[in-house]
Amino acid sequence: MRMFDGKLLFVTALVGVTLAAASGPANAISRIETIKTDCNAIRAALVREGAVILRHTSRQGLPIYDRYVGSSLMCPGNSIGVWASVPARDTNACRVIACDANASDDDMIRNRPLLRIID
């Protein structure tokens, strides 16, 4: 009976390792340097990938970065989509969607329109 338990444990472990290997690596989120990229390319990446990290440097020389989405449906948990702008190579105000994690209960209850970027 002990021999059977050992084989069962081995087979179970082998199946677990096989499933873990088959799932493959998680998709990494793209990172875009906004001042090196045109606004249309930034917005196209948001539509294509759903979410990206946008990064630029502040006037004080500090890095500023956050996750932006192509649709407010991509905002996690209790956050809501809000319009925002980031500097791009061709404009100082490229319109994108950020997720606001500080949404109040009133914001969550109100019927908020679906925000999405259309190319």
N, C-alpha and C positions, 0 to 999 in steps of 0.2 A: 504494500500500500504506500510506503514512503517513496518508492521509486516513481510511482504514478504522480504523487504530489510534486516531486522535483521536476518532472517533465512538464507538468501543467504550469508550474511557475516559470519555467524556461520559455514555453510557448507563449504565455501571457506577456512576458517581458519582450520577446521578439516581436510580437504583434504591436506592442506599444511603441517600440523603437521604429518599426516600419511605418506606422501611421504618422509619427512625428517627422520622419524624414520625408514622407510623401506630401505633407502639408506645405513644405517649402518655406522660404523666407518670407516674412511679412513685407508687404509693400511699403517702401520708405516714402515719406512725404517729401516732395520737391522743395528746394529752397531757391528763391530767386532774389538777386540783387536788383532792386527796383530801378535805381538810377542808371543801370547799365542796360535796361530793357524797356522797349516801347510799351505804352499803355495797352495797346491792342494785344500784344504778346502776353502780357500779364493776365489780362482778362480771358484770353483764349486758354491759358494754362489752368485757370480756375474752373472754366467750363469743362475742359477735358478731364482734369484730375479730381475735381470736386473740392479739394482743399490743398493749399500750398502755404509754405512759410515765406512771407515777404519781409525783406530786410533792407534797411537803408541807414545812413548815418545822420544823426541830428546836427544842427548848426554848431553845437558844442563839441562835436566829434564823437559822441557816444553812439553805439550801435542800438538801433531800434528794430525789433522784429516781433511778429505775431503771426498767428494762423488766420488765414482768410479763406473764405469759401465761395463757391460758385452759386450756391443757393442757401437760403436760410434753413432749409430742411437738413443741411449738413451740420448744423449747430448741435452740440451734444447737450444732453440733460436739460437743465432748467434755463439754459442760455437762449437768447433770441438773436436773430439776425438784424443788424443795423448797418446803414450805409456809412461808409468811411472813405477816406481818400489817402493815397500814398503818392509820393513823388515818383515820377517815371522819367525815362530819358527824354521823352518828347513833351512832357507837361509836368507842372508842379502839383496837379490834383487829378490823379487817376482814380476814378470811382470804383470801389470794391465793396465787398460785404464782410464785416467782422462779426464775431459772435460775442454778445454782451452777456457775461456771466453774472452781472449785477442786476439782472432783471428782477423787478419787484413782483409780488403776487398779482398786483393790478395789471402789470404788463403781460403776465402769463395768461390772465383771465380774458383780457381784451382780445377781440378778434383782430390779430395782427395780419397784415397782408403778406403773402408769400413774396419774398425778395429773391430775385435771381438775375444773374448776368446773362444778357443775350448778346451774342456776337453778331 
